[in-house]
């Protein structure tokens, strides 16, 4: 079961089209999925005092986090879809990671560092859009989605495989460019084994 984490406020946006391409590919494969639509759920990304007071116990004061964790428990793969804002994920996606990747559920702290507990999730794919091209995000911005998101955050919780797909949606790259990206996404997830 795949869990999709969607982090854009407008389902009619290009990010919404990416979500549609992904779900179409999953439907072609007959693969079931959960959708976490952070904005539609009105998810609060802020770690509140109440959240923090139970965090170290591996608990959350947020009922949505409890729901999300149950979805993650039944997942074998993840897909994150979001725009790149200021060379990073939107706050709502970062807040999802902060609040849903609880100790004891997602990791255990040890004297050698974190021990990931989500190794049952075989892979995670990050699908981003931005006015900046991928080369700029990699070379000028420190490659945040490969180095931090995939290689640091997700690997430290036990998710070892993944990819980062990106579409530069500036004014010079017109409709054809976006259509090719959507076809690429649909092909990638239809053919994935």
PLY file of the C-alpha trace (Angstrom):
ply
format ascii 1.0
element vertex 193
property float x
property float y
property float z
element edge 192
property int vertex1
property int vertex2
end_header
0.00 0.00 0.00
1.36 3.41 -0.99
0.74 6.49 1.10
0.78 9.79 -0.77
1.52 12.95 1.20
0.20 15.94 -0.75
1.40 19.36 0.36
-0.18 22.00 -1.88
-3.15 24.24 -1.00
-4.77 23.99 -4.45
-5.80 20.62 -5.91
-6.36 22.42 -9.26
-2.66 23.42 -9.43
0.09 21.70 -11.39
0.90 19.81 -8.18
-2.69 18.56 -8.32
-2.02 17.37 -11.88
1.07 15.51 -10.57
-1.14 13.87 -7.95
-3.62 12.87 -10.66
-0.83 11.38 -12.82
0.44 9.37 -9.87
-2.98 8.07 -8.85
-3.74 7.19 -12.50
-0.54 5.13 -12.64
-1.40 3.37 -9.38
-4.91 2.61 -10.66
-3.43 1.10 -13.86
-1.33 -1.18 -11.69
-4.26 -2.02 -9.44
-2.32 -0.65 -6.45
-4.26 0.72 -3.51
-3.16 3.90 -1.79
-3.90 6.25 1.08
-3.94 9.99 0.45
-2.86 12.43 3.12
-3.92 15.84 1.81
-2.38 18.10 4.43
-4.17 21.30 3.42
-7.57 19.68 2.88
-7.19 18.05 6.32
-6.37 21.47 7.79
-3.28 19.91 9.36
-1.54 22.22 11.83
2.22 21.90 11.17
3.14 23.76 14.35
4.57 21.66 17.19
2.44 22.96 20.05
3.23 22.83 23.77
0.75 19.95 24.10
2.40 18.07 21.22
5.85 18.57 22.66
4.79 17.52 26.16
4.00 13.97 24.93
6.46 13.76 22.00
9.28 12.09 23.94
6.81 9.38 25.02
6.18 8.62 21.34
2.72 10.15 21.49
0.91 13.03 19.84
-1.78 15.40 21.06
-2.93 15.89 17.45
-5.70 13.46 16.35
-4.63 13.86 12.70
-1.13 12.66 13.54
-2.61 9.52 15.09
-4.62 8.94 11.90
-1.53 9.53 9.72
0.56 7.11 11.77
-2.02 4.37 11.23
-1.81 5.00 7.47
1.99 4.87 7.60
1.92 1.60 9.57
0.13 -0.06 6.65
2.41 1.41 3.97
5.10 -0.22 1.90
6.00 2.95 -0.02
5.55 6.71 0.19
5.22 9.53 -2.32
5.53 13.18 -1.34
4.13 15.81 -3.72
4.80 19.47 -3.01
6.10 22.74 -4.46
9.56 24.01 -3.59
9.30 27.29 -1.69
12.52 29.12 -0.80
14.58 26.06 -1.78
12.77 23.78 0.68
9.55 21.93 1.36
6.55 24.00 2.48
6.15 24.37 6.26
3.15 22.04 6.24
5.30 19.18 4.86
8.11 19.90 7.33
5.51 19.97 10.13
4.22 16.58 8.98
7.74 15.16 9.34
8.26 16.88 12.71
4.98 15.67 14.20
4.33 12.27 12.56
7.83 10.78 12.78
7.49 10.08 16.47
10.08 8.37 18.69
9.38 4.67 19.20
7.20 4.67 16.05
9.67 6.03 13.48
12.97 5.73 15.33
14.75 4.87 18.54
17.58 7.01 19.88
20.76 5.16 20.78
24.30 6.14 21.73
25.23 5.47 18.08
22.49 7.72 16.68
18.99 6.99 15.45
17.80 3.49 14.69
15.08 3.60 12.05
11.89 1.65 12.67
10.13 2.18 9.34
12.19 -0.26 7.28
8.92 -1.96 6.24
8.49 1.08 3.97
10.56 -0.02 1.00
10.92 3.34 -0.75
9.92 6.99 -0.82
9.64 9.18 -3.89
9.65 12.96 -3.76
7.87 14.81 -6.58
8.52 18.54 -6.57
7.80 21.55 -8.75
9.45 24.97 -8.71
10.42 27.90 -10.85
14.03 26.87 -10.15
15.55 24.08 -12.24
16.80 20.91 -10.57
20.45 21.73 -11.29
20.05 25.00 -9.34
18.51 23.22 -6.34
21.28 20.62 -6.43
24.30 22.85 -7.01
23.37 26.23 -5.54
20.97 25.25 -2.76
22.84 22.29 -1.30
20.74 19.52 -2.87
18.18 19.57 -0.01
15.86 16.86 -1.32
18.61 14.30 -1.95
20.99 15.11 0.92
18.53 16.08 3.66
15.10 14.66 2.81
16.12 11.29 1.29
19.62 10.62 2.65
19.23 12.06 6.14
15.61 12.18 7.32
14.16 9.16 5.54
17.24 6.94 5.85
17.47 7.69 9.57
13.95 6.29 10.05
14.73 3.17 8.02
13.60 4.06 4.48
16.64 3.22 2.34
15.45 3.61 -1.27
13.92 6.54 -3.05
14.05 9.09 -5.80
13.60 12.79 -6.35
11.68 13.81 -9.47
11.48 17.54 -10.23
9.72 19.76 -12.76
10.92 23.28 -13.48
7.71 25.22 -14.17
9.07 28.65 -15.06
7.50 30.72 -17.85
10.05 29.55 -20.44
9.02 25.93 -19.97
5.53 25.84 -21.41
2.66 23.40 -21.41
4.54 20.74 -23.41
7.27 20.61 -20.76
4.68 20.06 -18.02
2.84 17.44 -20.07
6.12 15.53 -20.57
6.76 15.60 -16.83
3.27 14.23 -16.10
3.82 11.46 -18.68
7.19 10.69 -17.08
5.58 10.43 -13.63
2.79 8.20 -14.89
5.30 5.96 -16.72
7.66 5.83 -13.71
4.93 4.67 -11.33
3.19 2.39 -13.83
6.45 0.54 -14.60
7.78 0.47 -11.02
8.28 -2.98 -9.54
0 1
1 2
2 3
3 4
4 5
5 6
6 7
7 8
8 9
9 10
10 11
11 12
12 13
13 14
14 15
15 16
16 17
17 18
18 19
19 20
20 21
21 22
22 23
23 24
24 25
25 26
26 27
27 28
28 29
29 30
30 31
31 32
32 33
33 34
34 35
35 36
36 37
37 38
38 39
39 40
40 41
41 42
42 43
43 44
44 45
45 46
46 47
47 48
48 49
49 50
50 51
51 52
52 53
53 54
54 55
55 56
56 57
57 58
58 59
59 60
60 61
61 62
62 63
63 64
64 65
65 66
66 67
67 68
68 69
69 70
70 71
71 72
72 73
73 74
74 75
75 76
76 77
77 78
78 79
79 80
80 81
81 82
82 83
83 84
84 85
85 86
86 87
87 88
88 89
89 90
90 91
91 92
92 93
93 94
94 95
95 96
96 97
97 98
98 99
99 100
100 101
101 102
102 103
103 104
104 105
105 106
106 107
107 108
108 109
109 110
110 111
111 112
112 113
113 114
114 115
115 116
116 117
117 118
118 119
119 120
120 121
121 122
122 123
123 124
124 125
125 126
126 127
127 128
128 129
129 130
130 131
131 132
132 133
133 134
134 135
135 136
136 137
137 138
138 139
139 140
140 141
141 142
142 143
143 144
144 145
145 146
146 147
147 148
148 149
149 150
150 151
151 152
152 153
153 154
154 155
155 156
156 157
157 158
158 159
159 160
160 161
161 162
162 163
163 164
164 165
165 166
166 167
167 168
168 169
169 170
170 171
171 172
172 173
173 174
174 175
175 176
176 177
177 178
178 179
179 180
180 181
181 182
182 183
183 184
184 185
185 186
186 187
187 188
188 189
189 190
190 191
191 192
